[in-house]
Amino acid sequence: MNELKVGDIVYLNSDDRIEMTVVWIDEYKTATCAYFNSLTHIFERVQFPINALTKVG
């Protein structure tokens, strides 16, 4: 199982170009992640099942 915690840096298993920070993990094993969008210059939040993410390092 993919053991993630808040504050971990992760990337999508399908695309390792964008690194995100885990900001929340709910009871359904869904991780809310934040990343900086360099095109819009704002931070954005996205949600993924934790098994779709890999911890950096």
PDB file of N, H, CA, C and O in Angstrom:
ATOM      1  N   MET A   1       0.839  -1.191   0.000  1.00  0.00           N
ATOM      2  CA  MET A   1       0.000   0.000   0.000  1.00  0.00           C
ATOM      3  C   MET A   1       0.880   1.250   0.000  1.00  0.00           C
ATOM      4  O   MET A   1       1.966   1.257   0.579  1.00  0.00           O
ATOM      5  N   ASN A   2       0.410   2.276  -0.639  1.00  0.00           N
ATOM      6  H   ASN A   2      -0.472   2.270  -1.110  1.00  0.00           H
ATOM      7  CA  ASN A   2       1.123   3.537  -0.775  1.00  0.00           C
ATOM      8  C   ASN A   2       0.895   4.375   0.481  1.00  0.00           C
ATOM      9  O   ASN A   2      -0.169   4.975   0.631  1.00  0.00           O
ATOM     10  N   GLU A   3       1.869   4.426   1.381  1.00  0.00           N
ATOM     11  H   GLU A   3       2.734   3.938   1.260  1.00  0.00           H
ATOM     12  CA  GLU A   3       1.720   5.163   2.633  1.00  0.00           C
ATOM     13  C   GLU A   3       2.124   6.618   2.437  1.00  0.00           C
ATOM     14  O   GLU A   3       3.310   6.940   2.371  1.00  0.00           O
ATOM     15  N   LEU A   4       1.136   7.486   2.345  1.00  0.00           N
ATOM     16  H   LEU A   4       0.172   7.225   2.399  1.00  0.00           H
ATOM     17  CA  LEU A   4       1.383   8.913   2.186  1.00  0.00           C
ATOM     18  C   LEU A   4       0.893   9.645   3.416  1.00  0.00           C
ATOM     19  O   LEU A   4      -0.002   9.176   4.119  1.00  0.00           O
ATOM     20  N   LYS A   5       1.491  10.805   3.671  1.00  0.00           N
ATOM     21  H   LYS A   5       2.218  11.186   3.100  1.00  0.00           H
ATOM     22  CA  LYS A   5       1.030  11.660   4.761  1.00  0.00           C
ATOM     23  C   LYS A   5       1.052  13.110   4.292  1.00  0.00           C
ATOM     24  O   LYS A   5       1.685  13.440   3.289  1.00  0.00           O
ATOM     25  N   VAL A   6       0.368  13.954   5.015  1.00  0.00           N
ATOM     26  H   VAL A   6      -0.147  13.686   5.829  1.00  0.00           H
ATOM     27  CA  VAL A   6       0.314  15.375   4.678  1.00  0.00           C
ATOM     28  C   VAL A   6       1.736  15.935   4.679  1.00  0.00           C
ATOM     29  O   VAL A   6       2.519  15.684   5.595  1.00  0.00           O
ATOM     30  N   GLY A   7       2.046  16.689   3.645  1.00  0.00           N
ATOM     31  H   GLY A   7       1.410  16.893   2.901  1.00  0.00           H
ATOM     32  CA  GLY A   7       3.367  17.286   3.502  1.00  0.00           C
ATOM     33  C   GLY A   7       4.282  16.542   2.549  1.00  0.00           C
ATOM     34  O   GLY A   7       5.314  17.074   2.139  1.00  0.00           O
ATOM     35  N   ASP A   8       3.917  15.311   2.188  1.00  0.00           N
ATOM     36  H   ASP A   8       3.079  14.879   2.521  1.00  0.00           H
ATOM     37  CA  ASP A   8       4.727  14.540   1.243  1.00  0.00           C
ATOM     38  C   ASP A   8       4.676  15.165  -0.149  1.00  0.00           C
ATOM     39  O   ASP A   8       3.649  15.703  -0.563  1.00  0.00           O
ATOM     40  N   ILE A   9       5.786  15.088  -0.855  1.00  0.00           N
ATOM     41  H   ILE A   9       6.620  14.652  -0.519  1.00  0.00           H
ATOM     42  CA  ILE A   9       5.859  15.524  -2.247  1.00  0.00           C
ATOM     43  C   ILE A   9       5.610  14.291  -3.109  1.00  0.00           C
ATOM     44  O   ILE A   9       6.262  13.261  -2.935  1.00  0.00           O
ATOM     45  N   VAL A  10       4.664  14.402  -4.038  1.00  0.00           N
ATOM     46  H   VAL A  10       4.135  15.238  -4.179  1.00  0.00           H
ATOM     47  CA  VAL A  10       4.256  13.256  -4.851  1.00  0.00           C
ATOM     48  C   VAL A  10       4.150  13.651  -6.319  1.00  0.00           C
ATOM     49  O   VAL A  10       4.161  14.831  -6.669  1.00  0.00           O
ATOM     50  N   TYR A  11       4.047  12.632  -7.165  1.00  0.00           N
ATOM     51  H   TYR A  11       4.037  11.673  -6.881  1.00  0.00           H
ATOM     52  CA  TYR A  11       3.725  12.840  -8.575  1.00  0.00           C
ATOM     53  C   TYR A  11       2.760  11.756  -9.005  1.00  0.00           C
ATOM     54  O   TYR A  11       2.643  10.724  -8.345  1.00  0.00           O
ATOM     55  N   LEU A  12       2.070  11.987 -10.106  1.00  0.00           N
ATOM     56  H   LEU A  12       2.165  12.825 -10.642  1.00  0.00           H
ATOM     57  CA  LEU A  12       1.148  10.991 -10.646  1.00  0.00           C
ATOM     58  C   LEU A  12       1.928   9.822 -11.219  1.00  0.00           C
ATOM     59  O   LEU A  12       2.971  10.016 -11.843  1.00  0.00           O
ATOM     60  N   ASN A  13       1.437   8.623 -11.016  1.00  0.00           N
ATOM     61  H   ASN A  13       0.589   8.465 -10.510  1.00  0.00           H
ATOM     62  CA  ASN A  13       2.081   7.446 -11.602  1.00  0.00           C
ATOM     63  C   ASN A  13       2.135   7.550 -13.120  1.00  0.00           C
ATOM     64  O   ASN A  13       3.080   7.065 -13.741  1.00  0.00           O
ATOM     65  N   SER A  14       1.138   8.174 -13.718  1.00  0.00           N
ATOM     66  H   SER A  14       0.370   8.568 -13.214  1.00  0.00           H
ATOM     67  CA  SER A  14       1.067   8.266 -15.178  1.00  0.00           C
ATOM     68  C   SER A  14       1.854   9.443 -15.761  1.00  0.00           C
ATOM     69  O   SER A  14       2.065   9.501 -16.973  1.00  0.00           O
ATOM     70  N   ASP A  15       2.290  10.382 -14.912  1.00  0.00           N
ATOM     71  H   ASP A  15       2.118  10.335 -13.928  1.00  0.00           H
ATOM     72  CA  ASP A  15       3.014  11.560 -15.407  1.00  0.00           C
ATOM     73  C   ASP A  15       3.876  12.119 -14.286  1.00  0.00           C
ATOM     74  O   ASP A  15       3.356  12.715 -13.343  1.00  0.00           O
ATOM     75  N   ASP A  16       5.183  11.935 -14.379  1.00  0.00           N
ATOM     76  H   ASP A  16       5.606  11.451 -15.145  1.00  0.00           H
ATOM     77  CA  ASP A  16       6.071  12.355 -13.292  1.00  0.00           C
ATOM     78  C   ASP A  16       6.652  13.758 -13.479  1.00  0.00           C
ATOM     79  O   ASP A  16       7.597  14.129 -12.783  1.00  0.00           O
ATOM     80  N   ARG A  17       6.104  14.538 -14.405  1.00  0.00           N
ATOM     81  H   ARG A  17       5.336  14.237 -14.971  1.00  0.00           H
ATOM     82  CA  ARG A  17       6.638  15.881 -14.665  1.00  0.00           C
ATOM     83  C   ARG A  17       6.174  16.920 -13.652  1.00  0.00           C
ATOM     84  O   ARG A  17       6.864  17.919 -13.449  1.00  0.00           O
ATOM     85  N   ILE A  18       5.029  16.715 -13.014  1.00  0.00           N
ATOM     86  H   ILE A  18       4.469  15.903 -13.179  1.00  0.00           H
ATOM     87  CA  ILE A  18       4.485  17.704 -12.080  1.00  0.00           C
ATOM     88  C   ILE A  18       4.537  17.148 -10.662  1.00  0.00           C
ATOM     89  O   ILE A  18       3.917  16.129 -10.358  1.00  0.00           O
ATOM     90  N   GLU A  19       5.284  17.832  -9.803  1.00  0.00           N
ATOM     91  H   GLU A  19       5.787  18.660 -10.050  1.00  0.00           H
ATOM     92  CA  GLU A  19       5.349  17.440  -8.404  1.00  0.00           C
ATOM     93  C   GLU A  19       4.327  18.250  -7.621  1.00  0.00           C
ATOM     94  O   GLU A  19       4.141  19.443  -7.864  1.00  0.00           O
ATOM     95  N   MET A  20       3.667  17.587  -6.678  1.00  0.00           N
ATOM     96  H   MET A  20       3.818  16.618  -6.481  1.00  0.00           H
ATOM     97  CA  MET A  20       2.610  18.210  -5.884  1.00  0.00           C
ATOM     98  C   MET A  20       2.851  17.911  -4.412  1.00  0.00           C
ATOM     99  O   MET A  20       3.563  16.967  -4.072  1.00  0.00           O
ATOM    100  N   THR A  21       2.258  18.715  -3.543  1.00  0.00           N
ATOM    101  H   THR A  21       1.679  19.483  -3.819  1.00  0.00           H
ATOM    102  CA  THR A  21       2.338  18.501  -2.107  1.00  0.00           C
ATOM    103  C   THR A  21       0.993  18.009  -1.600  1.00  0.00           C
ATOM    104  O   THR A  21      -0.045  18.592  -1.914  1.00  0.00           O
ATOM    105  N   VAL A  22       1.009  16.934  -0.813  1.00  0.00           N
ATOM    106  H   VAL A  22       1.852  16.461  -0.557  1.00  0.00           H
ATOM    107  CA  VAL A  22      -0.222  16.410  -0.221  1.00  0.00           C
ATOM    108  C   VAL A  22      -0.656  17.358   0.896  1.00  0.00           C
ATOM    109  O   VAL A  22       0.116  17.620   1.819  1.00  0.00           O
ATOM    110  N   VAL A  23      -1.889  17.874   0.820  1.00  0.00           N
ATOM    111  H   VAL A  23      -2.516  17.661   0.071  1.00  0.00           H
ATOM    112  CA  VAL A  23      -2.396  18.789   1.842  1.00  0.00           C
ATOM    113  C   VAL A  23      -3.531  18.181   2.665  1.00  0.00           C
ATOM    114  O   VAL A  23      -3.898  18.725   3.706  1.00  0.00           O
ATOM    115  N   TRP A  24      -4.085  17.066   2.210  1.00  0.00           N
ATOM    116  H   TRP A  24      -3.787  16.624   1.364  1.00  0.00           H
ATOM    117  CA  TRP A  24      -5.186  16.439   2.936  1.00  0.00           C
ATOM    118  C   TRP A  24      -5.369  15.018   2.434  1.00  0.00           C
ATOM    119  O   TRP A  24      -5.244  14.766   1.236  1.00  0.00           O
ATOM    120  N   ILE A  25      -5.666  14.084   3.334  1.00  0.00           N
ATOM    121  H   ILE A  25      -5.768  14.289   4.308  1.00  0.00           H
ATOM    122  CA  ILE A  25      -6.041  12.721   2.964  1.00  0.00           C
ATOM    123  C   ILE A  25      -7.322  12.403   3.717  1.00  0.00           C
ATOM    124  O   ILE A  25      -7.359  12.463   4.946  1.00  0.00           O
ATOM    125  N   ASP A  26      -8.374  12.064   2.978  1.00  0.00           N
ATOM    126  H   ASP A  26      -8.345  12.015   1.979  1.00  0.00           H
ATOM    127  CA  ASP A  26      -9.658  11.808   3.636  1.00  0.00           C
ATOM    128  C   ASP A  26      -9.832  10.331   3.978  1.00  0.00           C
ATOM    129  O   ASP A  26      -8.962   9.506   3.697  1.00  0.00           O
ATOM    130  N   GLU A  27     -10.967  10.017   4.588  1.00  0.00           N
ATOM    131  H   GLU A  27     -11.673  10.687   4.817  1.00  0.00           H
ATOM    132  CA  GLU A  27     -11.243   8.647   5.043  1.00  0.00           C
ATOM    133  C   GLU A  27     -11.456   7.676   3.892  1.00  0.00           C
ATOM    134  O   GLU A  27     -11.449   6.462   4.099  1.00  0.00           O
ATOM    135  N   TYR A  28     -11.643   8.190   2.693  1.00  0.00           N
ATOM    136  H   TYR A  28     -11.648   9.176   2.525  1.00  0.00           H
ATOM    137  CA  TYR A  28     -11.842   7.335   1.518  1.00  0.00           C
ATOM    138  C   TYR A  28     -10.544   7.102   0.754  1.00  0.00           C
ATOM    139  O   TYR A  28     -10.560   6.603  -0.371  1.00  0.00           O
ATOM    140  N   LYS A  29      -9.416   7.466   1.372  1.00  0.00           N
ATOM    141  H   LYS A  29      -9.402   7.871   2.286  1.00  0.00           H
ATOM    142  CA  LYS A  29      -8.085   7.307   0.768  1.00  0.00           C
ATOM    143  C   LYS A  29      -7.939   8.125  -0.512  1.00  0.00           C
ATOM    144  O   LYS A  29      -7.335   7.683  -1.490  1.00  0.00           O
ATOM    145  N   THR A  30      -8.506   9.326  -0.477  1.00  0.00           N
ATOM    146  H   THR A  30      -8.996   9.685   0.317  1.00  0.00           H
ATOM    147  CA  THR A  30      -8.335  10.287  -1.560  1.00  0.00           C
ATOM    148  C   THR A  30      -7.411  11.392  -1.056  1.00  0.00           C
ATOM    149  O   THR A  30      -7.633  11.953   0.017  1.00  0.00           O
ATOM    150  N   ALA A  31      -6.385  11.700  -1.828  1.00  0.00           N
ATOM    151  H   ALA A  31      -6.205  11.245  -2.700  1.00  0.00           H
ATOM    152  CA  ALA A  31      -5.435  12.736  -1.440  1.00  0.00           C
ATOM    153  C   ALA A  31      -5.752  14.028  -2.185  1.00  0.00           C
ATOM    154  O   ALA A  31      -5.938  14.032  -3.401  1.00  0.00           O
ATOM    155  N   THR A  32      -5.810  15.120  -1.431  1.00  0.00           N
ATOM    156  H   THR A  32      -5.659  15.116  -0.443  1.00  0.00           H
ATOM    157  CA  THR A  32      -5.905  16.441  -2.038  1.00  0.00           C
ATOM    158  C   THR A  32      -4.489  16.992  -2.094  1.00  0.00           C
ATOM    159  O   THR A  32      -3.790  17.048  -1.083  1.00  0.00           O
ATOM    160  N   CYS A  33      -4.079  17.394  -3.283  1.00  0.00           N
ATOM    161  H   CYS A  33      -4.648  17.348  -4.104  1.00  0.00           H
ATOM    162  CA  CYS A  33      -2.715  17.875  -3.498  1.00  0.00           C
ATOM    163  C   CYS A  33      -2.748  19.303  -4.026  1.00  0.00           C
ATOM    164  O   CYS A  33      -3.706  19.717  -4.679  1.00  0.00           O
ATOM    165  N   ALA A  34      -1.692  20.044  -3.733  1.00  0.00           N
ATOM    166  H   ALA A  34      -0.914  19.708  -3.202  1.00  0.00           H
ATOM    167  CA  ALA A  34      -1.562  21.412  -4.236  1.00  0.00           C
ATOM    168  C   ALA A  34      -0.294  21.511  -5.077  1.00  0.00           C
ATOM    169  O   ALA A  34       0.717  20.872  -4.788  1.00  0.00           O
ATOM    170  N   TYR A  35      -0.375  22.326  -6.120  1.00  0.00           N
ATOM    171  H   TYR A  35      -1.196  22.846  -6.355  1.00  0.00           H
ATOM    172  CA  TYR A  35       0.795  22.586  -6.961  1.00  0.00           C
ATOM    173  C   TYR A  35       0.683  23.990  -7.529  1.00  0.00           C
ATOM    174  O   TYR A  35      -0.401  24.572  -7.568  1.00  0.00           O
ATOM    175  N   PHE A  36       1.815  24.528  -7.969  1.00  0.00           N
ATOM    176  H   PHE A  36       2.696  24.055  -7.937  1.00  0.00           H
ATOM    177  CA  PHE A  36       1.838  25.863  -8.554  1.00  0.00           C
ATOM    178  C   PHE A  36       1.723  25.745 -10.063  1.00  0.00           C
ATOM    179  O   PHE A  36       2.547  25.095 -10.707  1.00  0.00           O
ATOM    180  N   ASN A  37       0.699  26.374 -10.625  1.00  0.00           N
ATOM    181  H   ASN A  37       0.029  26.901 -10.102  1.00  0.00           H
ATOM    182  CA  ASN A  37       0.491  26.374 -12.068  1.00  0.00           C
ATOM    183  C   ASN A  37       1.287  27.540 -12.651  1.00  0.00           C
ATOM    184  O   ASN A  37       0.947  28.703 -12.434  1.00  0.00           O
ATOM    185  N   SER A  38       2.341  27.223 -13.387  1.00  0.00           N
ATOM    186  H   SER A  38       2.618  26.278 -13.563  1.00  0.00           H
ATOM    187  CA  SER A  38       3.216  28.273 -13.920  1.00  0.00           C
ATOM    188  C   SER A  38       2.585  29.053 -15.071  1.00  0.00           C
ATOM    189  O   SER A  38       3.071  30.127 -15.424  1.00  0.00           O
ATOM    190  N   LEU A  39       1.518  28.532 -15.656  1.00  0.00           N
ATOM    191  H   LEU A  39       1.123  27.660 -15.369  1.00  0.00           H
ATOM    192  CA  LEU A  39       0.837  29.267 -16.728  1.00  0.00           C
ATOM    193  C   LEU A  39      -0.094  30.340 -16.179  1.00  0.00           C
ATOM    194  O   LEU A  39      -0.167  31.438 -16.729  1.00  0.00           O
ATOM    195  N   THR A  40      -0.809  30.028 -15.093  1.00  0.00           N
ATOM    196  H   THR A  40      -0.750  29.136 -14.646  1.00  0.00           H
ATOM    197  CA  THR A  40      -1.753  30.984 -14.508  1.00  0.00           C
ATOM    198  C   THR A  40      -1.175  31.711 -13.298  1.00  0.00           C
ATOM    199  O   THR A  40      -1.764  32.680 -12.819  1.00  0.00           O
ATOM    200  N   HIS A  41      -0.032  31.254 -12.802  1.00  0.00           N
ATOM    201  H   HIS A  41       0.446  30.467 -13.190  1.00  0.00           H
ATOM    202  CA  HIS A  41       0.644  31.834 -11.640  1.00  0.00           C
ATOM    203  C   HIS A  41      -0.205  31.782 -10.375  1.00  0.00           C
ATOM    204  O   HIS A  41      -0.200  32.714  -9.571  1.00  0.00           O
ATOM    205  N   ILE A  42      -0.932  30.684 -10.208  1.00  0.00           N
ATOM    206  H   ILE A  42      -0.936  29.926 -10.860  1.00  0.00           H
ATOM    207  CA  ILE A  42      -1.697  30.471  -8.979  1.00  0.00           C
ATOM    208  C   ILE A  42      -1.485  29.035  -8.498  1.00  0.00           C
ATOM    209  O   ILE A  42      -1.131  28.146  -9.272  1.00  0.00           O
ATOM    210  N   PHE A  43      -1.712  28.839  -7.202  1.00  0.00           N
ATOM    211  H   PHE A  43      -1.999  29.561  -6.573  1.00  0.00           H
ATOM    212  CA  PHE A  43      -1.691  27.486  -6.659  1.00  0.00           C
ATOM    213  C   PHE A  43      -3.040  26.838  -6.931  1.00  0.00           C
ATOM    214  O   PHE A  43      -4.082  27.482  -6.808  1.00  0.00           O
ATOM    215  N   GLU A  44      -3.018  25.578  -7.295  1.00  0.00           N
ATOM    216  H   GLU A  44      -2.171  25.055  -7.394  1.00  0.00           H
ATOM    217  CA  GLU A  44      -4.247  24.847  -7.580  1.00  0.00           C
ATOM    218  C   GLU A  44      -4.295  23.586  -6.737  1.00  0.00           C
ATOM    219  O   GLU A  44      -3.264  23.044  -6.338  1.00  0.00           O
ATOM    220  N   ARG A  45      -5.525  23.126  -6.472  1.00  0.00           N
ATOM    221  H   ARG A  45      -6.362  23.567  -6.796  1.00  0.00           H
ATOM    222  CA  ARG A  45      -5.735  21.881  -5.732  1.00  0.00           C
ATOM    223  C   ARG A  45      -6.397  20.863  -6.636  1.00  0.00           C
ATOM    224  O   ARG A  45      -7.284  21.185  -7.426  1.00  0.00           O
ATOM    225  N   VAL A  46      -5.944  19.626  -6.503  1.00  0.00           N
ATOM    226  H   VAL A  46      -5.223  19.364  -5.862  1.00  0.00           H
ATOM    227  CA  VAL A  46      -6.522  18.516  -7.256  1.00  0.00           C
ATOM    228  C   VAL A  46      -6.644  17.316  -6.325  1.00  0.00           C
ATOM    229  O   VAL A  46      -5.929  17.222  -5.327  1.00  0.00           O
ATOM    230  N   GLN A  47      -7.556  16.396  -6.655  1.00  0.00           N
ATOM    231  H   GLN A  47      -8.137  16.473  -7.465  1.00  0.00           H
ATOM    232  CA  GLN A  47      -7.750  15.199  -5.839  1.00  0.00           C
ATOM    233  C   GLN A  47      -7.483  13.951  -6.660  1.00  0.00           C
ATOM    234  O   GLN A  47      -7.864  13.855  -7.827  1.00  0.00           O
ATOM    235  N   PHE A  48      -6.815  12.990  -6.016  1.00  0.00           N
ATOM    236  H   PHE A  48      -6.505  13.068  -5.068  1.00  0.00           H
ATOM    237  CA  PHE A  48      -6.506  11.712  -6.650  1.00  0.00           C
ATOM    238  C   PHE A  48      -6.626  10.602  -5.617  1.00  0.00           C
ATOM    239  O   PHE A  48      -6.419  10.845  -4.428  1.00  0.00           O
ATOM    240  N   PRO A  49      -6.958   9.383  -6.049  1.00  0.00           N
ATOM    241  CA  PRO A  49      -6.836   8.237  -5.143  1.00  0.00           C
ATOM    242  C   PRO A  49      -5.349   8.061  -4.804  1.00  0.00           C
ATOM    243  O   PRO A  49      -4.492   8.243  -5.669  1.00  0.00           O
ATOM    244  N   ILE A  50      -5.044   7.709  -3.557  1.00  0.00           N
ATOM    245  H   ILE A  50      -5.740   7.561  -2.855  1.00  0.00           H
ATOM    246  CA  ILE A  50      -3.629   7.636  -3.178  1.00  0.00           C
ATOM    247  C   ILE A  50      -2.864   6.574  -3.960  1.00  0.00           C
ATOM    248  O   ILE A  50      -1.642   6.664  -4.086  1.00  0.00           O
ATOM    249  N   ASN A  51      -3.560   5.573  -4.484  1.00  0.00           N
ATOM    250  H   ASN A  51      -4.552   5.500  -4.382  1.00  0.00           H
ATOM    251  CA  ASN A  51      -2.837   4.554  -5.256  1.00  0.00           C
ATOM    252  C   ASN A  51      -2.445   5.055  -6.647  1.00  0.00           C
ATOM    253  O   ASN A  51      -1.756   4.343  -7.377  1.00  0.00           O
ATOM    254  N   ALA A  52      -2.866   6.261  -7.029  1.00  0.00           N
ATOM    255  H   ALA A  52      -3.426   6.840  -6.436  1.00  0.00           H
ATOM    256  CA  ALA A  52      -2.466   6.858  -8.309  1.00  0.00           C
ATOM    257  C   ALA A  52      -1.245   7.756  -8.150  1.00  0.00           C
ATOM    258  O   ALA A  52      -0.776   8.348  -9.122  1.00  0.00           O
ATOM    259  N   LEU A  53      -0.723   7.861  -6.908  1.00  0.00           N
ATOM    260  H   LEU A  53      -1.104   7.380  -6.119  1.00  0.00           H
ATOM    261  CA  LEU A  53       0.385   8.762  -6.614  1.00  0.00           C
ATOM    262  C   LEU A  53       1.611   7.996  -6.137  1.00  0.00           C
ATOM    263  O   LEU A  53       1.502   6.925  -5.541  1.00  0.00           O
ATOM    264  N   THR A  54       2.781   8.569  -6.411  1.00  0.00           N
ATOM    265  H   THR A  54       2.869   9.440  -6.895  1.00  0.00           H
ATOM    266  CA  THR A  54       4.040   8.009  -5.929  1.00  0.00           C
ATOM    267  C   THR A  54       4.804   9.108  -5.209  1.00  0.00           C
ATOM    268  O   THR A  54       4.884  10.242  -5.683  1.00  0.00           O
ATOM    269  N   LYS A  55       5.360   8.758  -4.063  1.00  0.00           N
ATOM    270  H   LYS A  55       5.295   7.837  -3.678  1.00  0.00           H
ATOM    271  CA  LYS A  55       6.143   9.695  -3.276  1.00  0.00           C
ATOM    272  C   LYS A  55       7.484   9.951  -3.965  1.00  0.00           C
ATOM    273  O   LYS A  55       8.132   9.018  -4.439  1.00  0.00           O
ATOM    274  N   VAL A  56       7.894  11.219  -4.017  1.00  0.00           N
ATOM    275  H   VAL A  56       7.368  11.977  -3.631  1.00  0.00           H
ATOM    276  CA  VAL A  56       9.171  11.585  -4.623  1.00  0.00           C
ATOM    277  C   VAL A  56      10.294  11.165  -3.677  1.00  0.00           C
ATOM    278  O   VAL A  56      10.199  11.329  -2.461  1.00  0.00           O
ATOM    279  N   GLY A  57      11.350  10.624  -4.259  1.00  0.00           N
ATOM    280  H   GLY A  57      11.428  10.491  -5.247  1.00  0.00           H
ATOM    281  CA  GLY A  57      12.529  10.263  -3.463  1.00  0.00           C
ATOM    282  C   GLY A  57      12.439   8.951  -2.917  1.00  0.00           C
ATOM    283  O   GLY A  57      13.354   8.507  -2.224  1.00  0.00           O
TER     284      GLY A  57
END
